[in-house]
């Protein structure tokens, strides 16, 4: 049972770390903040934003959980909800990325 738990942690860590690095890469190249969005000037641009939102989503969700209120405090419920969704989404991204990796390099 410990093997399955550590395997899930590994998959989640791969997804979240790739989401963080992809988010910083996107923000560095495009010179704009990464948001969850699907708008665009054309259909191809909309698909690009949707793909970016899927890959960078876990990091964006965890970052949204850290948003401060007007008085400078952080809501614990917002923090927990953002991190729960972010880590769950990171697991899905990790499965996606590791599946591609093992399909190519076997």
Protein Blocks (a to p, Z undefined) as FASTA:
>chain_A
ZZmmmmmmmmmmmmmmmmmmmmmmmmmmnopacdddfbdfblklmmmmmmmmmmmmmmmm
mmmmmpccfkopacfklmmmmmmmmmmmmmmmmmmmmmmmmmmnZZ
